[in-house]
């Protein structure tokens, strides 16, 4: 987690946390979102492990919590 925080502090980016409880988008909505955001900033994705990430450590660092799917995939 410390490495993630260090990298986020060194970049000026729109930060997306991939989390099962995040906002769900269709493929088209996600495409439009990326198109709009990357015109002004880099996009940084944080993908946690099977136990997720410590959200309290990322407070004020994450711009969007995004669920890529409600399905569970092997890690």
SULGIBEL-V963090 format. One record per backbone hydrogen bond with DSSP energy under -0.5 kcal/mol. CO is the residue of the C=O (numbers start at 1). NH is the residue of the N-H. E is the energy in kcal/mol with one decimal. If there is no record, write none. Layout:
co = {CO CO}
nh = {NH NH}
e = {E E}
This chain:
co = {1 2 3 4 5 6 8 11 12 13 14 14 15 15 15 16 16 17 17 18 19 23 26 27 28 29 30 31 32 33 34 37 37 42 44 45 46 46 49 52 53 54 54 55 56 58 58 64 64 65 66 66 67}
nh = {5 6 7 8 9 10 11 13 42 15 16 44 17 63 64 18 46 19 66 48 22 67 30 31 32 33 34 35 36 37 38 40 41 14 16 47 18 48 52 49 55 57 58 58 59 61 62 17 66 23 19 68 25}
e = {-2.4 -2.4 -2.3 -2.4 -2.1 -1.1 -1.1 -0.8 -0.7 -0.7 -0.5 -2.4 -0.5 -2.3 -1.7 -0.6 -2.9 -0.7 -2.9 -0.7 -2.2 -2.9 -2.5 -2.3 -2.5 -2.5 -2.6 -2.4 -2.3 -2.6 -2.7 -1.9 -2.0 -3.0 -3.2 -0.5 -2.9 -0.6 -2.0 -0.8 -1.2 -1.1 -0.7 -0.7 -0.7 -2.7 -1.0 -2.9 -0.6 -2.9 -2.3 -0.6 -0.6}
